[in-house]
Amino acid sequence: MQRGEVIVRFDKVSFSFGIKKPILHEVDFTVRRGTKITFMGQNGAGKSTIFGLIMGAHEPSEGTIHLASGLSVAIGRQVIPREELELTVRDFFQRVFPKKVYDIDPRIDRVLEVVNLHADHDKIVGKFSGGQQARLLLASALIQDPDLLLLDEPTNNLDKAGIEHLTKFLQDYKKTVIVISHDAEFLNSFTQGVLYLDVNTHKVEQYVGNYFDVVKEISIRIEKENRKNALLAKEIQENKDKANFFANKGGQMRMVAKRMREKAEELEEEKVDVRKEDKTIRSFRIPMQEGLIGEIIAISSFRTIKDHKVVERKAKVSLRKDQHLLLKGPNGIGKSTLLESIANGSAKGVTITPGVKIGYYRQDFSNLDFDKTVYDELAAVMERPLEHDLRSAAAGFLISGELINTKIGYLSEGQKGLVAFARLQLLKPGLLILDEPTNHINFRHIPVIAEALSNFEGAMILVSHVADFVQQIRIDEVLDLEQ
């Protein structure tokens, strides 16, 4: 096994989900042993699908995928499947191996230390917080010690300490890694090359260099392509104008006109397909429920986890219209549990004014119905489901065409996030509850989302570990669950 040898090769690989959803078209790229690669591309472009092709979960419709002989591959999945939430930690790790591993407990302890998580091996996986589950997913890939490690959004739900642990691990990892992530600083800390999946051409471009260098290189290329196209468009128009002028003259001039038209067609062929994919969602606002006055929510006490035990804490929080609260605390302290209990009305020590509509962004999207289409899910929250309003809101979040009639379960995690925001906009809530709303979201959309949340005129409770994002939002009060 030589460092630098090609261990993955895509050779003219095409793949699509049915006729209407092409993902890859005659794609070629290679991955060498010992390299650390970032996978870039828009939400829904098909990055996770490429991981599925490498893992053998999908078969290419054309072309071949060559993996080095005896190559072991493991994937850090984005979410724990529902059927695995009832397993103990020990059984959860045992499931990743084809045969029973008898010395699994010490192995589990070693990988849990890497991801900075203390966990009883008999504890049920579903009892862990979102951040702790993210660490378990990561550890379940690491425990396999694969030749090729595929990580899909590994920083989602991780707090600062968790991201620092993961970064150090990846910097020291001697084997091959391919990472999908929207966290630029994290990616730049270990990236040696980038694979870029273009959502329109369905091709993969390969770049060498760190993450920031490659992003810069792509931006320069787009600028050049735009300039070239602008000059060609001007020349094409001049040829068309001359062709029309000479055509009207009749006789020999018609031949000149024909040549001009042919020249214009040749120039059209030279135009470069500029990446249309660097689209950002449109600027939006989340309208507030009408007729609200006075206090919307009061928190006098809450439950938190300290030294693996539930502790009752006092608080004095009162939110009215246009007041935003940030909930802080490390992974596993109980932030998501508190948000969920507030959203479903079971939180002790929390009073919500009757009649207040709650808009809840769950980090795992489990409050979306995965069997419903996007259209039905959006229509369900509208007081009067007006077709024009629904489609206009969806289009603002890049949900158009066939996508609106797709079942939620078939969307990428990033697309589910955009549907969740479209839903909040159409719901018009009085209280907005947001649990890690940047998870899976393309970094280009994040400033637009931050602005919309900052301008929300109802009451808002936010949990986010992404400091840059939080800094862009107006926060009026902070409740630190650790204090």
Contacts in CASP RR format, 6 or more apart in sequence:
PFRMAT RR
TARGET T0000
AUTHOR 0000-0000-0000
METHOD contacts of the structure
MODEL  1
MQRGEVIVRFDKVSFSFGIKKPILHEVDFTVRRGTKITFMGQNGAGKSTI
FGLIMGAHEPSEGTIHLASGLSVAIGRQVIPREELELTVRDFFQRVFPKK
VYDIDPRIDRVLEVVNLHADHDKIVGKFSGGQQARLLLASALIQDPDLLL
LDEPTNNLDKAGIEHLTKFLQDYKKTVIVISHDAEFLNSFTQGVLYLDVN
THKVEQYVGNYFDVVKEISIRIEKENRKNALLAKEIQENKDKANFFANKG
GQMRMVAKRMREKAEELEEEKVDVRKEDKTIRSFRIPMQEGLIGEIIAIS
SFRTIKDHKVVERKAKVSLRKDQHLLLKGPNGIGKSTLLESIANGSAKGV
TITPGVKIGYYRQDFSNLDFDKTVYDELAAVMERPLEHDLRSAAAGFLIS
GELINTKIGYLSEGQKGLVAFARLQLLKPGLLILDEPTNHINFRHIPVIA
EALSNFEGAMILVSHVADFVQQIRIDEVLDLEQ
1 33 0 8 1.000
1 147 0 8 1.000
2 33 0 8 1.000
3 33 0 8 1.000
3 34 0 8 1.000
4 32 0 8 1.000
4 33 0 8 1.000
4 34 0 8 1.000
4 35 0 8 1.000
5 32 0 8 1.000
5 33 0 8 1.000
5 68 0 8 1.000
6 30 0 8 1.000
6 31 0 8 1.000
6 32 0 8 1.000
6 33 0 8 1.000
6 66 0 8 1.000
6 68 0 8 1.000
7 31 0 8 1.000
7 32 0 8 1.000
7 33 0 8 1.000
7 67 0 8 1.000
7 68 0 8 1.000
7 71 0 8 1.000
7 147 0 8 1.000
7 148 0 8 1.000
7 176 0 8 1.000
8 30 0 8 1.000
8 31 0 8 1.000
8 54 0 8 1.000
8 65 0 8 1.000
8 66 0 8 1.000
8 67 0 8 1.000
8 68 0 8 1.000
8 71 0 8 1.000
8 148 0 8 1.000
9 29 0 8 1.000
9 30 0 8 1.000
9 31 0 8 1.000
9 65 0 8 1.000
9 66 0 8 1.000
10 27 0 8 1.000
10 28 0 8 1.000
10 29 0 8 1.000
10 30 0 8 1.000
10 53 0 8 1.000
10 65 0 8 1.000
10 204 0 8 1.000
11 28 0 8 1.000
11 63 0 8 1.000
11 64 0 8 1.000
11 65 0 8 1.000
11 66 0 8 1.000
12 26 0 8 1.000
12 27 0 8 1.000
12 28 0 8 1.000
12 62 0 8 1.000
12 63 0 8 1.000
12 64 0 8 1.000
13 24 0 8 1.000
13 26 0 8 1.000
13 27 0 8 1.000
13 28 0 8 1.000
13 53 0 8 1.000
13 60 0 8 1.000
13 62 0 8 1.000
13 63 0 8 1.000
13 64 0 8 1.000
13 65 0 8 1.000
14 22 0 8 1.000
14 24 0 8 1.000
14 25 0 8 1.000
14 26 0 8 1.000
14 27 0 8 1.000
14 60 0 8 1.000
14 61 0 8 1.000
14 62 0 8 1.000
14 63 0 8 1.000
14 202 0 8 1.000
15 22 0 8 1.000
15 23 0 8 1.000
15 24 0 8 1.000
15 49 0 8 1.000
15 53 0 8 1.000
15 58 0 8 1.000
15 60 0 8 1.000
15 61 0 8 1.000
16 22 0 8 1.000
16 23 0 8 1.000
16 24 0 8 1.000
16 61 0 8 1.000
17 23 0 8 1.000
17 410 0 8 1.000
20 402 0 8 1.000
21 402 0 8 1.000
22 202 0 8 1.000
23 45 0 8 1.000
23 46 0 8 1.000
23 49 0 8 1.000
23 202 0 8 1.000
24 46 0 8 1.000
24 49 0 8 1.000
24 50 0 8 1.000
24 60 0 8 1.000
24 197 0 8 1.000
24 202 0 8 1.000
24 203 0 8 1.000
24 204 0 8 1.000
25 201 0 8 1.000
25 202 0 8 1.000
25 203 0 8 1.000
26 62 0 8 1.000
26 63 0 8 1.000
26 203 0 8 1.000
27 202 0 8 1.000
27 203 0 8 1.000
27 204 0 8 1.000
28 204 0 8 1.000
29 195 0 8 1.000
29 204 0 8 1.000
29 206 0 8 1.000
30 206 0 8 1.000
31 37 0 8 1.000
31 148 0 8 1.000
31 176 0 8 1.000
31 178 0 8 1.000
32 176 0 8 1.000
33 68 0 8 1.000
33 147 0 8 1.000
33 175 0 8 1.000
33 176 0 8 1.000
34 174 0 8 1.000
34 175 0 8 1.000
34 176 0 8 1.000
35 176 0 8 1.000
35 177 0 8 1.000
35 192 0 8 1.000
35 193 0 8 1.000
36 170 0 8 1.000
36 173 0 8 1.000
36 176 0 8 1.000
36 177 0 8 1.000
36 179 0 8 1.000
36 190 0 8 1.000
36 191 0 8 1.000
36 192 0 8 1.000
36 193 0 8 1.000
37 176 0 8 1.000
37 177 0 8 1.000
37 178 0 8 1.000
37 179 0 8 1.000
37 191 0 8 1.000
37 192 0 8 1.000
37 193 0 8 1.000
37 194 0 8 1.000
37 195 0 8 1.000
38 178 0 8 1.000
38 179 0 8 1.000
38 180 0 8 1.000
38 181 0 8 1.000
38 187 0 8 1.000
38 191 0 8 1.000
38 193 0 8 1.000
38 194 0 8 1.000
38 195 0 8 1.000
38 211 0 8 1.000
38 214 0 8 1.000
39 47 0 8 1.000
39 50 0 8 1.000
39 178 0 8 1.000
39 179 0 8 1.000
39 180 0 8 1.000
39 194 0 8 1.000
39 195 0 8 1.000
39 197 0 8 1.000
40 47 0 8 1.000
40 194 0 8 1.000
40 195 0 8 1.000
40 196 0 8 1.000
40 197 0 8 1.000
40 214 0 8 1.000
41 47 0 8 1.000
41 196 0 8 1.000
41 197 0 8 1.000
41 198 0 8 1.000
41 199 0 8 1.000
41 277 0 8 1.000
41 442 0 8 1.000
42 199 0 8 1.000
42 277 0 8 1.000
42 278 0 8 1.000
42 279 0 8 1.000
42 442 0 8 1.000
43 398 0 8 1.000
43 412 0 8 1.000
43 414 0 8 1.000
43 415 0 8 1.000
43 418 0 8 1.000
43 440 0 8 1.000
43 441 0 8 1.000
43 442 0 8 1.000
44 199 0 8 1.000
44 411 0 8 1.000
44 412 0 8 1.000
44 414 0 8 1.000
44 415 0 8 1.000
45 197 0 8 1.000
45 198 0 8 1.000
45 199 0 8 1.000
45 277 0 8 1.000
46 197 0 8 1.000
46 199 0 8 1.000
46 412 0 8 1.000
47 152 0 8 1.000
47 180 0 8 1.000
47 197 0 8 1.000
48 78 0 8 1.000
48 152 0 8 1.000
48 180 0 8 1.000
48 412 0 8 1.000
48 413 0 8 1.000
49 58 0 8 1.000
50 197 0 8 1.000
50 204 0 8 1.000
51 75 0 8 1.000
51 150 0 8 1.000
51 152 0 8 1.000
51 178 0 8 1.000
51 180 0 8 1.000
52 58 0 8 1.000
52 75 0 8 1.000
53 59 0 8 1.000
53 60 0 8 1.000
53 65 0 8 1.000
54 65 0 8 1.000
54 67 0 8 1.000
54 73 0 8 1.000
54 148 0 8 1.000
54 150 0 8 1.000
55 73 0 8 1.000
55 75 0 8 1.000
55 150 0 8 1.000
67 73 0 8 1.000
68 147 0 8 1.000
70 147 0 8 1.000
71 147 0 8 1.000
71 148 0 8 1.000
72 144 0 8 1.000
72 145 0 8 1.000
72 146 0 8 1.000
72 147 0 8 1.000
72 148 0 8 1.000
73 146 0 8 1.000
73 147 0 8 1.000
73 148 0 8 1.000
73 149 0 8 1.000
73 150 0 8 1.000
74 96 0 8 1.000
74 141 0 8 1.000
74 142 0 8 1.000
74 144 0 8 1.000
74 146 0 8 1.000
74 148 0 8 1.000
74 149 0 8 1.000
74 150 0 8 1.000
75 141 0 8 1.000
75 150 0 8 1.000
75 151 0 8 1.000
75 152 0 8 1.000
76 137 0 8 1.000
76 138 0 8 1.000
76 140 0 8 1.000
76 141 0 8 1.000
76 149 0 8 1.000
76 150 0 8 1.000
76 151 0 8 1.000
76 152 0 8 1.000
76 154 0 8 1.000
77 137 0 8 1.000
77 140 0 8 1.000
77 141 0 8 1.000
77 152 0 8 1.000
78 137 0 8 1.000
78 152 0 8 1.000
78 153 0 8 1.000
78 156 0 8 1.000
78 413 0 8 1.000
78 440 0 8 1.000
79 137 0 8 1.000
79 364 0 8 1.000
79 413 0 8 1.000
80 92 0 8 1.000
80 125 0 8 1.000
80 126 0 8 1.000
80 133 0 8 1.000
80 136 0 8 1.000
80 137 0 8 1.000
84 92 0 8 1.000
84 95 0 8 1.000
84 125 0 8 1.000
85 124 0 8 1.000
85 125 0 8 1.000
85 126 0 8 1.000
86 124 0 8 1.000
86 125 0 8 1.000
86 126 0 8 1.000
87 95 0 8 1.000
87 124 0 8 1.000
87 125 0 8 1.000
88 121 0 8 1.000
88 122 0 8 1.000
88 123 0 8 1.000
88 124 0 8 1.000
88 125 0 8 1.000
89 108 0 8 1.000
89 119 0 8 1.000
89 120 0 8 1.000
89 121 0 8 1.000
89 122 0 8 1.000
89 123 0 8 1.000
89 125 0 8 1.000
89 136 0 8 1.000
90 104 0 8 1.000
90 105 0 8 1.000
90 108 0 8 1.000
90 121 0 8 1.000
90 122 0 8 1.000
92 125 0 8 1.000
92 136 0 8 1.000
92 140 0 8 1.000
93 104 0 8 1.000
93 107 0 8 1.000
93 108 0 8 1.000
93 139 0 8 1.000
93 140 0 8 1.000
93 143 0 8 1.000
94 100 0 8 1.000
94 101 0 8 1.000
94 104 0 8 1.000
96 140 0 8 1.000
96 141 0 8 1.000
96 143 0 8 1.000
96 144 0 8 1.000
97 144 0 8 1.000
101 107 0 8 1.000
105 121 0 8 1.000
107 143 0 8 1.000
108 121 0 8 1.000
108 139 0 8 1.000
108 143 0 8 1.000
110 143 0 8 1.000
111 139 0 8 1.000
111 142 0 8 1.000
111 143 0 8 1.000
112 118 0 8 1.000
112 119 0 8 1.000
112 135 0 8 1.000
112 139 0 8 1.000
114 139 0 8 1.000
114 142 0 8 1.000
114 165 0 8 1.000
114 169 0 8 1.000
115 135 0 8 1.000
115 136 0 8 1.000
115 138 0 8 1.000
115 139 0 8 1.000
115 142 0 8 1.000
115 162 0 8 1.000
115 165 0 8 1.000
115 166 0 8 1.000
115 169 0 8 1.000
116 135 0 8 1.000
116 161 0 8 1.000
116 162 0 8 1.000
116 165 0 8 1.000
117 132 0 8 1.000
117 135 0 8 1.000
117 136 0 8 1.000
117 139 0 8 1.000
118 308 0 8 1.000
119 128 0 8 1.000
119 132 0 8 1.000
119 136 0 8 1.000
120 308 0 8 1.000
125 133 0 8 1.000
125 136 0 8 1.000
126 133 0 8 1.000
128 136 0 8 1.000
128 332 0 8 1.000
129 331 0 8 1.000
129 332 0 8 1.000
129 333 0 8 1.000
129 334 0 8 1.000
129 335 0 8 1.000
129 336 0 8 1.000
129 337 0 8 1.000
130 157 0 8 1.000
130 331 0 8 1.000
130 332 0 8 1.000
130 336 0 8 1.000
130 363 0 8 1.000
130 364 0 8 1.000
131 157 0 8 1.000
131 158 0 8 1.000
131 159 0 8 1.000
131 331 0 8 1.000
131 332 0 8 1.000
131 336 0 8 1.000
132 331 0 8 1.000
132 332 0 8 1.000
133 157 0 8 1.000
134 154 0 8 1.000
134 156 0 8 1.000
134 157 0 8 1.000
134 158 0 8 1.000
134 331 0 8 1.000
135 158 0 8 1.000
135 162 0 8 1.000
135 331 0 8 1.000
138 151 0 8 1.000
138 154 0 8 1.000
138 166 0 8 1.000
141 149 0 8 1.000
141 150 0 8 1.000
141 151 0 8 1.000
142 149 0 8 1.000
142 169 0 8 1.000
146 175 0 8 1.000
147 175 0 8 1.000
147 176 0 8 1.000
148 175 0 8 1.000
148 176 0 8 1.000
148 177 0 8 1.000
148 178 0 8 1.000
149 173 0 8 1.000
149 175 0 8 1.000
149 176 0 8 1.000
149 177 0 8 1.000
149 178 0 8 1.000
150 177 0 8 1.000
150 178 0 8 1.000
151 177 0 8 1.000
151 178 0 8 1.000
151 179 0 8 1.000
151 180 0 8 1.000
151 181 0 8 1.000
152 180 0 8 1.000
153 180 0 8 1.000
153 181 0 8 1.000
153 182 0 8 1.000
153 413 0 8 1.000
153 439 0 8 1.000
153 440 0 8 1.000
154 166 0 8 1.000
154 179 0 8 1.000
154 181 0 8 1.000
155 163 0 8 1.000
155 166 0 8 1.000
155 181 0 8 1.000
155 183 0 8 1.000
155 186 0 8 1.000
156 363 0 8 1.000
156 436 0 8 1.000
156 439 0 8 1.000
156 440 0 8 1.000
157 331 0 8 1.000
157 363 0 8 1.000
157 436 0 8 1.000
157 439 0 8 1.000
157 465 0 8 1.000
158 166 0 8 1.000
158 331 0 8 1.000
158 465 0 8 1.000
159 329 0 8 1.000
159 330 0 8 1.000
159 331 0 8 1.000
159 465 0 8 1.000
160 465 0 8 1.000
160 467 0 8 1.000
161 330 0 8 1.000
162 331 0 8 1.000
163 183 0 8 1.000
163 186 0 8 1.000
166 186 0 8 1.000
167 186 0 8 1.000
167 189 0 8 1.000
167 190 0 8 1.000
170 177 0 8 1.000
170 179 0 8 1.000
170 189 0 8 1.000
170 190 0 8 1.000
171 189 0 8 1.000
171 190 0 8 1.000
177 190 0 8 1.000
178 195 0 8 1.000
179 187 0 8 1.000
179 191 0 8 1.000
181 187 0 8 1.000
182 438 0 8 1.000
182 440 0 8 1.000
182 441 0 8 1.000
182 442 0 8 1.000
182 443 0 8 1.000
182 446 0 8 1.000
183 443 0 8 1.000
183 466 0 8 1.000
184 211 0 8 1.000
184 212 0 8 1.000
184 215 0 8 1.000
184 443 0 8 1.000
187 211 0 8 1.000
188 210 0 8 1.000
188 211 0 8 1.000
188 212 0 8 1.000
191 209 0 8 1.000
191 210 0 8 1.000
191 211 0 8 1.000
191 214 0 8 1.000
192 208 0 8 1.000
192 209 0 8 1.000
192 210 0 8 1.000
193 206 0 8 1.000
193 207 0 8 1.000
193 208 0 8 1.000
193 209 0 8 1.000
193 210 0 8 1.000
193 211 0 8 1.000
193 214 0 8 1.000
194 206 0 8 1.000
194 207 0 8 1.000
194 209 0 8 1.000
194 211 0 8 1.000
194 214 0 8 1.000
195 204 0 8 1.000
195 205 0 8 1.000
195 206 0 8 1.000
195 207 0 8 1.000
196 204 0 8 1.000
196 205 0 8 1.000
196 206 0 8 1.000
196 207 0 8 1.000
196 214 0 8 1.000
196 218 0 8 1.000
197 203 0 8 1.000
197 204 0 8 1.000
198 204 0 8 1.000
198 205 0 8 1.000
198 275 0 8 1.000
198 277 0 8 1.000
199 277 0 8 1.000
200 273 0 8 1.000
200 275 0 8 1.000
200 276 0 8 1.000
200 277 0 8 1.000
201 273 0 8 1.000
207 214 0 8 1.000
207 217 0 8 1.000
207 218 0 8 1.000
218 275 0 8 1.000
222 274 0 8 1.000
222 275 0 8 1.000
222 278 0 8 1.000
225 272 0 8 1.000
225 274 0 8 1.000
225 275 0 8 1.000
226 274 0 8 1.000
228 271 0 8 1.000
228 272 0 8 1.000
229 271 0 8 1.000
229 272 0 8 1.000
229 274 0 8 1.000
232 267 0 8 1.000
232 268 0 8 1.000
232 270 0 8 1.000
232 271 0 8 1.000
233 271 0 8 1.000
235 267 0 8 1.000
236 264 0 8 1.000
236 267 0 8 1.000
236 268 0 8 1.000
239 260 0 8 1.000
239 261 0 8 1.000
239 263 0 8 1.000
239 264 0 8 1.000
239 267 0 8 1.000
240 260 0 8 1.000
240 261 0 8 1.000
240 264 0 8 1.000
242 257 0 8 1.000
242 260 0 8 1.000
243 257 0 8 1.000
243 258 0 8 1.000
243 260 0 8 1.000
243 261 0 8 1.000
243 264 0 8 1.000
244 257 0 8 1.000
245 257 0 8 1.000
246 253 0 8 1.000
246 254 0 8 1.000
246 256 0 8 1.000
246 257 0 8 1.000
246 260 0 8 1.000
247 253 0 8 1.000
247 254 0 8 1.000
247 257 0 8 1.000
278 444 0 8 1.000
279 398 0 8 1.000
279 444 0 8 1.000
280 444 0 8 1.000
280 445 0 8 1.000
280 448 0 8 1.000
281 396 0 8 1.000
281 397 0 8 1.000
281 398 0 8 1.000
281 418 0 8 1.000
281 421 0 8 1.000
281 445 0 8 1.000
281 448 0 8 1.000
281 449 0 8 1.000
282 395 0 8 1.000
282 396 0 8 1.000
282 397 0 8 1.000
282 448 0 8 1.000
283 448 0 8 1.000
283 451 0 8 1.000
283 452 0 8 1.000
284 393 0 8 1.000
284 396 0 8 1.000
284 397 0 8 1.000
284 421 0 8 1.000
284 425 0 8 1.000
284 448 0 8 1.000
284 452 0 8 1.000
285 425 0 8 1.000
285 452 0 8 1.000
285 455 0 8 1.000
285 456 0 8 1.000
286 424 0 8 1.000
286 425 0 8 1.000
286 428 0 8 1.000
286 429 0 8 1.000
286 432 0 8 1.000
286 452 0 8 1.000
286 453 0 8 1.000
286 456 0 8 1.000
287 425 0 8 1.000
287 428 0 8 1.000
288 321 0 8 1.000
288 428 0 8 1.000
288 429 0 8 1.000
288 430 0 8 1.000
288 456 0 8 1.000
288 457 0 8 1.000
288 458 0 8 1.000
289 356 0 8 1.000
289 357 0 8 1.000
289 428 0 8 1.000
289 429 0 8 1.000
289 430 0 8 1.000
289 458 0 8 1.000
290 428 0 8 1.000
292 321 0 8 1.000
292 353 0 8 1.000
292 356 0 8 1.000
292 430 0 8 1.000
292 458 0 8 1.000
293 321 0 8 1.000
294 320 0 8 1.000
294 321 0 8 1.000
294 353 0 8 1.000
295 318 0 8 1.000
295 319 0 8 1.000
295 320 0 8 1.000
295 353 0 8 1.000
296 319 0 8 1.000
296 320 0 8 1.000
296 321 0 8 1.000
296 352 0 8 1.000
296 353 0 8 1.000
296 356 0 8 1.000
296 430 0 8 1.000
296 431 0 8 1.000
296 458 0 8 1.000
296 459 0 8 1.000
297 317 0 8 1.000
297 318 0 8 1.000
297 319 0 8 1.000
297 342 0 8 1.000
297 350 0 8 1.000
297 351 0 8 1.000
297 352 0 8 1.000
297 353 0 8 1.000
297 356 0 8 1.000
297 431 0 8 1.000
297 459 0 8 1.000
297 461 0 8 1.000
298 317 0 8 1.000
298 318 0 8 1.000
298 319 0 8 1.000
298 350 0 8 1.000
298 351 0 8 1.000
299 315 0 8 1.000
299 316 0 8 1.000
299 317 0 8 1.000
299 318 0 8 1.000
299 349 0 8 1.000
299 350 0 8 1.000
299 479 0 8 1.000
300 314 0 8 1.000
300 315 0 8 1.000
300 316 0 8 1.000
300 349 0 8 1.000
300 350 0 8 1.000
300 351 0 8 1.000
301 312 0 8 1.000
301 313 0 8 1.000
301 314 0 8 1.000
301 315 0 8 1.000
301 348 0 8 1.000
301 349 0 8 1.000
302 312 0 8 1.000
302 313 0 8 1.000
302 315 0 8 1.000
302 338 0 8 1.000
302 347 0 8 1.000
302 349 0 8 1.000
302 350 0 8 1.000
302 481 0 8 1.000
303 310 0 8 1.000
303 311 0 8 1.000
303 312 0 8 1.000
303 313 0 8 1.000
303 334 0 8 1.000
303 337 0 8 1.000
303 338 0 8 1.000
303 348 0 8 1.000
304 310 0 8 1.000
304 311 0 8 1.000
304 313 0 8 1.000
304 333 0 8 1.000
304 334 0 8 1.000
304 338 0 8 1.000
304 481 0 8 1.000
304 482 0 8 1.000
305 311 0 8 1.000
305 332 0 8 1.000
305 333 0 8 1.000
305 334 0 8 1.000
306 333 0 8 1.000
313 481 0 8 1.000
315 479 0 8 1.000
317 325 0 8 1.000
317 477 0 8 1.000
317 479 0 8 1.000
319 325 0 8 1.000
319 431 0 8 1.000
319 459 0 8 1.000
319 460 0 8 1.000
319 461 0 8 1.000
319 477 0 8 1.000
320 459 0 8 1.000
321 457 0 8 1.000
321 458 0 8 1.000
321 459 0 8 1.000
322 456 0 8 1.000
322 457 0 8 1.000
322 458 0 8 1.000
322 459 0 8 1.000
323 458 0 8 1.000
323 459 0 8 1.000
323 460 0 8 1.000
323 476 0 8 1.000
323 477 0 8 1.000
324 453 0 8 1.000
324 454 0 8 1.000
324 456 0 8 1.000
324 459 0 8 1.000
324 460 0 8 1.000
324 461 0 8 1.000
324 462 0 8 1.000
324 473 0 8 1.000
324 474 0 8 1.000
324 475 0 8 1.000
324 476 0 8 1.000
324 477 0 8 1.000
325 459 0 8 1.000
325 460 0 8 1.000
325 461 0 8 1.000
325 462 0 8 1.000
325 475 0 8 1.000
325 476 0 8 1.000
325 477 0 8 1.000
325 478 0 8 1.000
325 479 0 8 1.000
326 462 0 8 1.000
326 463 0 8 1.000
326 464 0 8 1.000
326 470 0 8 1.000
326 475 0 8 1.000
326 477 0 8 1.000
326 478 0 8 1.000
326 479 0 8 1.000
327 335 0 8 1.000
327 338 0 8 1.000
327 339 0 8 1.000
327 461 0 8 1.000
327 462 0 8 1.000
327 463 0 8 1.000
327 479 0 8 1.000
327 481 0 8 1.000
328 335 0 8 1.000
328 478 0 8 1.000
328 479 0 8 1.000
328 480 0 8 1.000
328 481 0 8 1.000
328 482 0 8 1.000
329 335 0 8 1.000
329 480 0 8 1.000
329 481 0 8 1.000
329 482 0 8 1.000
330 482 0 8 1.000
333 481 0 8 1.000
333 482 0 8 1.000
334 481 0 8 1.000
335 435 0 8 1.000
335 463 0 8 1.000
335 481 0 8 1.000
336 363 0 8 1.000
336 435 0 8 1.000
336 463 0 8 1.000
338 347 0 8 1.000
338 481 0 8 1.000
339 360 0 8 1.000
339 433 0 8 1.000
339 435 0 8 1.000
339 461 0 8 1.000
339 463 0 8 1.000
340 362 0 8 1.000
340 435 0 8 1.000
341 347 0 8 1.000
341 350 0 8 1.000
342 350 0 8 1.000
342 352 0 8 1.000
342 358 0 8 1.000
342 433 0 8 1.000
342 461 0 8 1.000
343 358 0 8 1.000
343 359 0 8 1.000
343 360 0 8 1.000
343 433 0 8 1.000
345 352 0 8 1.000
352 358 0 8 1.000
352 431 0 8 1.000
356 429 0 8 1.000
356 430 0 8 1.000
356 431 0 8 1.000
357 427 0 8 1.000
357 428 0 8 1.000
357 429 0 8 1.000
357 430 0 8 1.000
357 431 0 8 1.000
358 429 0 8 1.000
358 430 0 8 1.000
358 431 0 8 1.000
358 432 0 8 1.000
358 433 0 8 1.000
359 424 0 8 1.000
359 427 0 8 1.000
359 429 0 8 1.000
359 430 0 8 1.000
359 431 0 8 1.000
359 432 0 8 1.000
359 433 0 8 1.000
360 367 0 8 1.000
360 433 0 8 1.000
360 435 0 8 1.000
361 417 0 8 1.000
361 420 0 8 1.000
361 421 0 8 1.000
361 424 0 8 1.000
361 432 0 8 1.000
361 433 0 8 1.000
361 434 0 8 1.000
361 435 0 8 1.000
361 437 0 8 1.000
362 420 0 8 1.000
362 435 0 8 1.000
363 435 0 8 1.000
363 436 0 8 1.000
363 439 0 8 1.000
365 408 0 8 1.000
365 413 0 8 1.000
365 416 0 8 1.000
365 417 0 8 1.000
365 420 0 8 1.000
368 377 0 8 1.000
368 408 0 8 1.000
368 416 0 8 1.000
368 419 0 8 1.000
368 420 0 8 1.000
368 423 0 8 1.000
369 376 0 8 1.000
369 377 0 8 1.000
369 408 0 8 1.000
370 407 0 8 1.000
370 408 0 8 1.000
370 409 0 8 1.000
371 407 0 8 1.000
371 408 0 8 1.000
371 409 0 8 1.000
372 380 0 8 1.000
372 407 0 8 1.000
372 408 0 8 1.000
373 404 0 8 1.000
373 405 0 8 1.000
373 406 0 8 1.000
373 407 0 8 1.000
373 408 0 8 1.000
374 394 0 8 1.000
374 399 0 8 1.000
374 403 0 8 1.000
374 404 0 8 1.000
374 405 0 8 1.000
374 406 0 8 1.000
374 408 0 8 1.000
374 411 0 8 1.000
374 419 0 8 1.000
375 390 0 8 1.000
375 394 0 8 1.000
375 404 0 8 1.000
375 405 0 8 1.000
377 408 0 8 1.000
377 419 0 8 1.000
377 423 0 8 1.000
378 390 0 8 1.000
378 393 0 8 1.000
378 394 0 8 1.000
378 419 0 8 1.000
378 422 0 8 1.000
378 423 0 8 1.000
378 426 0 8 1.000
379 385 0 8 1.000
379 390 0 8 1.000
381 423 0 8 1.000
381 426 0 8 1.000
381 427 0 8 1.000
382 389 0 8 1.000
382 390 0 8 1.000
382 426 0 8 1.000
382 427 0 8 1.000
383 428 0 8 1.000
389 426 0 8 1.000
390 426 0 8 1.000
391 400 0 8 1.000
391 404 0 8 1.000
393 422 0 8 1.000
393 425 0 8 1.000
393 426 0 8 1.000
394 400 0 8 1.000
394 404 0 8 1.000
394 422 0 8 1.000
396 422 0 8 1.000
397 418 0 8 1.000
397 419 0 8 1.000
397 421 0 8 1.000
397 422 0 8 1.000
398 418 0 8 1.000
399 415 0 8 1.000
399 418 0 8 1.000
399 419 0 8 1.000
399 422 0 8 1.000
403 411 0 8 1.000
403 415 0 8 1.000
408 416 0 8 1.000
408 419 0 8 1.000
409 416 0 8 1.000
411 419 0 8 1.000
412 440 0 8 1.000
413 439 0 8 1.000
413 440 0 8 1.000
414 440 0 8 1.000
414 441 0 8 1.000
414 442 0 8 1.000
416 440 0 8 1.000
417 439 0 8 1.000
417 440 0 8 1.000
417 441 0 8 1.000
418 441 0 8 1.000
418 445 0 8 1.000
420 437 0 8 1.000
421 437 0 8 1.000
421 449 0 8 1.000
421 452 0 8 1.000
424 432 0 8 1.000
429 458 0 8 1.000
430 458 0 8 1.000
430 459 0 8 1.000
431 458 0 8 1.000
431 459 0 8 1.000
431 460 0 8 1.000
431 461 0 8 1.000
432 453 0 8 1.000
432 456 0 8 1.000
432 458 0 8 1.000
432 459 0 8 1.000
432 460 0 8 1.000
432 461 0 8 1.000
433 460 0 8 1.000
433 461 0 8 1.000
434 453 0 8 1.000
434 460 0 8 1.000
434 461 0 8 1.000
434 462 0 8 1.000
434 463 0 8 1.000
434 464 0 8 1.000
435 463 0 8 1.000
436 463 0 8 1.000
436 464 0 8 1.000
436 465 0 8 1.000
437 449 0 8 1.000
437 453 0 8 1.000
437 462 0 8 1.000
437 464 0 8 1.000
438 446 0 8 1.000
438 449 0 8 1.000
438 464 0 8 1.000
438 466 0 8 1.000
438 469 0 8 1.000
441 449 0 8 1.000
446 466 0 8 1.000
446 468 0 8 1.000
446 469 0 8 1.000
447 472 0 8 1.000
449 469 0 8 1.000
450 469 0 8 1.000
450 472 0 8 1.000
450 473 0 8 1.000
451 472 0 8 1.000
453 460 0 8 1.000
453 462 0 8 1.000
453 473 0 8 1.000
454 472 0 8 1.000
454 473 0 8 1.000
454 474 0 8 1.000
462 470 0 8 1.000
462 473 0 8 1.000
462 475 0 8 1.000
464 470 0 8 1.000
END
